[in-house]
């Protein structure tokens, strides 16, 4: 079930009730994944800036 819907510009964000974290381990895994994604974005940007 959709519990939140928000529009930002042309993007619609929908949160479903099954998207919420249930355990501390699940929370930590999500945070670790976000960290890996962010690190790869910054690494790719730095490589692009260095090569021009």
Biopython code that builds the backbone (N, CA, C, O; Angstrom):
import numpy as np
from Bio.PDB.StructureBuilder import StructureBuilder

atoms = [
    (1, "UNK", "N", (0.835, -1.179, 0.000)),
    (1, "UNK", "CA", (0.000, 0.000, 0.000)),
    (1, "UNK", "C", (0.885, 1.250, 0.000)),
    (1, "UNK", "O", (1.887, 1.298, 0.714)),
    (2, "UNK", "N", (0.527, 2.240, -0.781)),
    (2, "UNK", "CA", (1.257, 3.503, -0.827)),
    (2, "UNK", "C", (0.895, 4.309, 0.422)),
    (2, "UNK", "O", (-0.279, 4.574, 0.682)),
    (3, "UNK", "N", (1.925, 4.698, 1.197)),
    (3, "UNK", "CA", (1.685, 5.454, 2.422)),
    (3, "UNK", "C", (2.135, 6.911, 2.294)),
    (3, "UNK", "O", (1.813, 7.743, 3.143)),
    (4, "UNK", "N", (2.884, 7.215, 1.222)),
    (4, "UNK", "CA", (3.344, 8.585, 0.996)),
    (4, "UNK", "C", (3.534, 8.783, -0.492)),
    (4, "UNK", "O", (4.084, 7.924, -1.182)),
    (5, "UNK", "N", (3.076, 9.921, -0.977)),
    (5, "UNK", "CA", (3.318, 10.270, -2.368)),
    (5, "UNK", "C", (3.668, 11.744, -2.415)),
    (5, "UNK", "O", (2.945, 12.577, -1.870)),
    (6, "UNK", "N", (4.775, 12.067, -3.066)),
    (6, "UNK", "CA", (5.255, 13.448, -3.132)),
    (6, "UNK", "C", (5.785, 13.716, -4.530)),
    (6, "UNK", "O", (6.468, 12.876, -5.116)),
    (7, "UNK", "N", (5.467, 14.889, -5.062)),
    (7, "UNK", "CA", (5.947, 15.263, -6.380)),
    (7, "UNK", "C", (6.984, 16.367, -6.231)),
    (7, "UNK", "O", (6.739, 17.389, -5.590)),
    (8, "UNK", "N", (8.154, 16.139, -6.839)),
    (8, "UNK", "CA", (9.221, 17.124, -6.862)),
    (8, "UNK", "C", (9.581, 17.332, -8.325)),
    (8, "UNK", "O", (10.157, 16.452, -8.965)),
    (9, "UNK", "N", (9.241, 18.491, -8.844)),
    (9, "UNK", "CA", (9.460, 18.744, -10.267)),
    (9, "UNK", "C", (8.673, 17.750, -11.095)),
    (9, "UNK", "O", (7.460, 17.628, -10.930)),
    (10, "UNK", "N", (9.358, 17.029, -11.994)),
    (10, "UNK", "CA", (8.705, 16.022, -12.832)),
    (10, "UNK", "C", (8.759, 14.630, -12.220)),
    (10, "UNK", "O", (8.326, 13.658, -12.838)),
    (11, "UNK", "N", (9.294, 14.535, -10.998)),
    (11, "UNK", "CA", (9.481, 13.238, -10.348)),
    (11, "UNK", "C", (8.404, 13.002, -9.300)),
    (11, "UNK", "O", (8.089, 13.894, -8.512)),
    (12, "UNK", "N", (7.851, 11.817, -9.291)),
    (12, "UNK", "CA", (6.888, 11.422, -8.263)),
    (12, "UNK", "C", (7.549, 10.364, -7.390)),
    (12, "UNK", "O", (8.030, 9.343, -7.883)),
    (13, "UNK", "N", (7.565, 10.626, -6.082)),
    (13, "UNK", "CA", (8.146, 9.691, -5.122)),
    (13, "UNK", "C", (7.001, 9.023, -4.376)),
    (13, "UNK", "O", (6.135, 9.688, -3.807)),
    (14, "UNK", "N", (7.014, 7.703, -4.390)),
    (14, "UNK", "CA", (5.992, 6.939, -3.679)),
    (14, "UNK", "C", (6.668, 6.005, -2.685)),
    (14, "UNK", "O", (7.595, 5.276, -3.038)),
    (15, "UNK", "N", (6.199, 6.032, -1.447)),
    (15, "UNK", "CA", (6.709, 5.119, -0.428)),
    (15, "UNK", "C", (5.612, 4.113, -0.108)),
    (15, "UNK", "O", (4.467, 4.479, 0.160)),
    (16, "UNK", "N", (5.983, 2.858, -0.141)),
    (16, "UNK", "CA", (5.054, 1.787, 0.185)),
    (16, "UNK", "C", (5.322, 1.299, 1.601)),
    (16, "UNK", "O", (6.449, 1.401, 2.087)),
    (17, "UNK", "N", (4.316, 0.777, 2.261)),
    (17, "UNK", "CA", (4.507, 0.334, 3.643)),
    (17, "UNK", "C", (5.449, -0.864, 3.739)),
    (17, "UNK", "O", (5.969, -1.133, 4.823)),
    (18, "UNK", "N", (5.684, -1.577, 2.672)),
    (18, "UNK", "CA", (6.622, -2.693, 2.713)),
    (18, "UNK", "C", (8.067, -2.239, 2.501)),
    (18, "UNK", "O", (8.982, -3.063, 2.486)),
    (19, "UNK", "N", (8.273, -0.930, 2.338)),
    (19, "UNK", "CA", (9.624, -0.390, 2.133)),
    (19, "UNK", "C", (10.328, -0.039, 3.436)),
    (19, "UNK", "O", (11.504, 0.323, 3.408)),
    (20, "UNK", "N", (9.661, -0.132, 4.561)),
    (20, "UNK", "CA", (10.256, 0.283, 5.821)),
    (20, "UNK", "C", (11.152, -0.810, 6.397)),
    (20, "UNK", "O", (10.884, -2.003, 6.256)),
    (21, "UNK", "N", (12.215, -0.368, 7.044)),
    (21, "UNK", "CA", (13.207, -1.271, 7.620)),
    (21, "UNK", "C", (12.632, -1.949, 8.862)),
    (21, "UNK", "O", (12.002, -1.311, 9.704)),
    (22, "UNK", "N", (12.866, -3.256, 8.953)),
    (22, "UNK", "CA", (12.299, -4.020, 10.065)),
    (22, "UNK", "C", (13.337, -4.432, 11.099)),
    (22, "UNK", "O", (12.991, -4.643, 12.262)),
    (23, "UNK", "N", (14.615, -4.552, 10.701)),
    (23, "UNK", "CA", (15.649, -4.986, 11.634)),
    (23, "UNK", "C", (16.857, -4.059, 11.551)),
    (23, "UNK", "O", (17.032, -3.342, 10.565)),
    (24, "UNK", "N", (17.688, -4.076, 12.587)),
    (24, "UNK", "CA", (18.908, -3.284, 12.604)),
    (24, "UNK", "C", (19.879, -3.748, 11.522)),
    (24, "UNK", "O", (20.575, -2.928, 10.923)),
    (25, "UNK", "N", (19.932, -5.046, 11.269)),
    (25, "UNK", "CA", (20.808, -5.576, 10.228)),
    (25, "UNK", "C", (20.390, -5.068, 8.849)),
    (25, "UNK", "O", (21.237, -4.714, 8.030)),
    (26, "UNK", "N", (19.094, -5.033, 8.600)),
    (26, "UNK", "CA", (18.583, -4.537, 7.327)),
    (26, "UNK", "C", (18.923, -3.045, 7.178)),
    (26, "UNK", "O", (19.306, -2.600, 6.096)),
    (27, "UNK", "N", (18.784, -2.293, 8.248)),
    (27, "UNK", "CA", (19.120, -0.869, 8.241)),
    (27, "UNK", "C", (20.591, -0.677, 7.893)),
    (27, "UNK", "O", (20.925, 0.156, 7.050)),
    (28, "UNK", "N", (21.466, -1.437, 8.530)),
    (28, "UNK", "CA", (22.894, -1.305, 8.284)),
    (28, "UNK", "C", (23.253, -1.683, 6.857)),
    (28, "UNK", "O", (24.099, -1.033, 6.243)),
    (29, "UNK", "N", (22.631, -2.714, 6.322)),
    (29, "UNK", "CA", (22.893, -3.126, 4.936)),
    (29, "UNK", "C", (22.488, -2.027, 3.961)),
    (29, "UNK", "O", (23.199, -1.766, 2.990)),
    (30, "UNK", "N", (21.359, -1.386, 4.212)),
    (30, "UNK", "CA", (20.909, -0.292, 3.352)),
    (30, "UNK", "C", (21.906, 0.861, 3.405)),
    (30, "UNK", "O", (22.269, 1.416, 2.367)),
    (31, "UNK", "N", (22.352, 1.226, 4.616)),
    (31, "UNK", "CA", (23.322, 2.308, 4.753)),
    (31, "UNK", "C", (24.645, 1.964, 4.077)),
    (31, "UNK", "O", (25.261, 2.825, 3.448)),
    (32, "UNK", "N", (25.084, 0.722, 4.199)),
    (32, "UNK", "CA", (26.310, 0.284, 3.524)),
    (32, "UNK", "C", (26.165, 0.400, 2.009)),
    (32, "UNK", "O", (27.081, 0.861, 1.327)),
    (33, "UNK", "N", (25.016, -0.020, 1.486)),
    (33, "UNK", "CA", (24.774, 0.072, 0.038)),
    (33, "UNK", "C", (24.794, 1.521, -0.435)),
    (33, "UNK", "O", (25.360, 1.827, -1.484)),
    (34, "UNK", "N", (24.174, 2.415, 0.340)),
    (34, "UNK", "CA", (24.172, 3.837, -0.016)),
    (34, "UNK", "C", (25.601, 4.365, -0.042)),
    (34, "UNK", "O", (25.973, 5.119, -0.941)),
    (35, "UNK", "N", (26.402, 3.967, 0.950)),
    (35, "UNK", "CA", (27.800, 4.392, 0.997)),
    (35, "UNK", "C", (28.581, 3.936, -0.214)),
    (35, "UNK", "O", (29.368, 4.701, -0.772)),
    (36, "UNK", "N", (28.374, 2.699, -0.627)),
    (36, "UNK", "CA", (29.076, 2.170, -1.807)),
    (36, "UNK", "C", (28.656, 2.915, -3.077)),
    (36, "UNK", "O", (29.491, 3.233, -3.924)),
    (37, "UNK", "N", (27.372, 3.187, -3.196)),
    (37, "UNK", "CA", (26.867, 3.904, -4.371)),
    (37, "UNK", "C", (27.438, 5.317, -4.410)),
    (37, "UNK", "O", (27.913, 5.768, -5.452)),
    (38, "UNK", "N", (27.392, 6.024, -3.267)),
    (38, "UNK", "CA", (27.910, 7.392, -3.214)),
    (38, "UNK", "C", (29.403, 7.421, -3.514)),
    (38, "UNK", "O", (29.870, 8.291, -4.249)),
    (39, "UNK", "N", (30.155, 6.478, -2.954)),
    (39, "UNK", "CA", (31.601, 6.435, -3.188)),
    (39, "UNK", "C", (31.902, 6.221, -4.672)),
    (39, "UNK", "O", (32.821, 6.837, -5.212)),
    (40, "UNK", "N", (31.145, 5.363, -5.326)),
    (40, "UNK", "CA", (31.398, 5.112, -6.743)),
    (40, "UNK", "C", (31.049, 6.335, -7.591)),
    (40, "UNK", "O", (31.707, 6.595, -8.598)),
    (41, "UNK", "N", (30.029, 7.080, -7.197)),
    (41, "UNK", "CA", (29.668, 8.301, -7.931)),
    (41, "UNK", "C", (30.799, 9.313, -7.830)),
    (41, "UNK", "O", (31.215, 9.886, -8.836)),
    (42, "UNK", "N", (31.300, 9.535, -6.609)),
    (42, "UNK", "CA", (32.385, 10.502, -6.424)),
    (42, "UNK", "C", (33.668, 10.046, -7.108)),
    (42, "UNK", "O", (34.387, 10.863, -7.683)),
    (43, "UNK", "N", (33.959, 8.750, -7.052)),
    (43, "UNK", "CA", (35.159, 8.219, -7.699)),
    (43, "UNK", "C", (35.069, 8.426, -9.215)),
    (43, "UNK", "O", (36.032, 8.860, -9.848)),
    (44, "UNK", "N", (33.907, 8.111, -9.787)),
    (44, "UNK", "CA", (33.728, 8.294, -11.234)),
    (44, "UNK", "C", (33.850, 9.765, -11.624)),
    (44, "UNK", "O", (34.436, 10.091, -12.656)),
    (45, "UNK", "N", (33.298, 10.649, -10.799)),
    (45, "UNK", "CA", (33.373, 12.086, -11.078)),
    (45, "UNK", "C", (34.826, 12.558, -11.024)),
    (45, "UNK", "O", (35.257, 13.319, -11.890)),
    (46, "UNK", "N", (35.575, 12.123, -10.035)),
    (46, "UNK", "CA", (36.980, 12.519, -9.940)),
    (46, "UNK", "C", (37.784, 12.014, -11.140)),
    (46, "UNK", "O", (38.627, 12.737, -11.672)),
    (47, "UNK", "N", (37.526, 10.787, -11.564)),
    (47, "UNK", "CA", (38.233, 10.242, -12.729)),
    (47, "UNK", "C", (37.889, 11.037, -13.983)),
    (47, "UNK", "O", (38.757, 11.302, -14.815)),
    (48, "UNK", "N", (36.631, 11.412, -14.113)),
    (48, "UNK", "CA", (36.202, 12.191, -15.282)),
    (48, "UNK", "C", (36.859, 13.564, -15.260)),
    (48, "UNK", "O", (37.313, 14.049, -16.296)),
    (49, "UNK", "N", (36.916, 14.198, -14.088)),
    (49, "UNK", "CA", (37.545, 15.512, -13.964)),
    (49, "UNK", "C", (39.032, 15.445, -14.292)),
    (49, "UNK", "O", (39.573, 16.376, -14.890)),
    (50, "UNK", "N", (39.694, 14.369, -13.912)),
    (50, "UNK", "CA", (41.130, 14.234, -14.170)),
    (50, "UNK", "C", (41.427, 14.037, -15.650)),
    (50, "UNK", "O", (42.434, 14.532, -16.155)),
    (51, "UNK", "N", (40.555, 13.316, -16.343)),
    (51, "UNK", "CA", (40.787, 13.025, -17.755)),
    (51, "UNK", "C", (40.251, 14.129, -18.675)),
    (51, "UNK", "O", (40.597, 14.193, -19.854)),
    (52, "UNK", "N", (39.410, 14.986, -18.117)),
    (52, "UNK", "CA", (38.906, 16.110, -18.911)),
    (52, "UNK", "C", (37.676, 15.764, -19.573)),
    (52, "UNK", "O", (37.106, 16.589, -20.287)),
]
sb = StructureBuilder()
sb.init_structure("model")
sb.init_model(0)
sb.init_chain("A")
sb.init_seg("    ")
for serial, (resi, resn, name, xyz) in enumerate(atoms, 1):
    if name == "N":
        sb.init_residue(resn, " ", resi, " ")
    sb.init_atom(name, np.array(xyz, "f"), 0.0, 1.0, " ", f" {name:<3s}", serial, name[0])
structure = sb.get_structure()
